[in-house]
Amino acid sequence: MTTPRDLSITVMDMAPTHPVEQGDLSLALAGAEMIDLLGAEALRLDGDQIVPGLRPPIADRLLDEAAASLIREAPYESVDDWLWRRGRGLSAAYLAALEAEGQLTRQPRRGMPFLSGRTVLVDSPARRDAANRWTSDEPVLAALAAAIGIRDELTGDFPETFDDAVVTVLAAVNDALMELEAVRQRRAIEDAAFDNIWRGE
């Protein structure tokens, strides 16, 4: 399994008590992909620029798509630009992949067995692997989970086990999430002001 898949599964498991905005999850998934591609030497960072590396065979379809989408000629893409470009709709793509693989099922609604309710995870090796990674506090998954609010924020600096590239990616994910939240707040204020105009307030 990959980090973005483990993150998707973890978010679904936590959804009843810790719901996550789809935009937030998409940005975190793009960051998770980049971290896995760093580990596979499919890319490296030069400052905050993404320099493509090898094209190793990647079994996971979505991660392979991520590697194929890297800009391979200078000027290269920044980490921030990648998160916004690659992240667009990414949470839905991972949800669709899990559903296609039979990792999800729909719960019947109480008293209405013919109507499907919310989508839930089936008991599977992938779900158990993600749960083991979660309960072991694996640092990358823990940092991404903290960024989207499904676990307590990490105290202090990033763990020493992270190299500079991983720290750069995680910091960019946090910055992008704060930017997205600022956009949401601005829109909420604008919508409220527009409603007040129509009500004559």
Helices and strands as residue ranges (DSSP letters): H 3-14, H 22-39, E 43-46, E 49-52, H 61-68, H 79-87, H 90-100, E 104-109, E 112-121, H 125-135, H 139-147, H 164-199
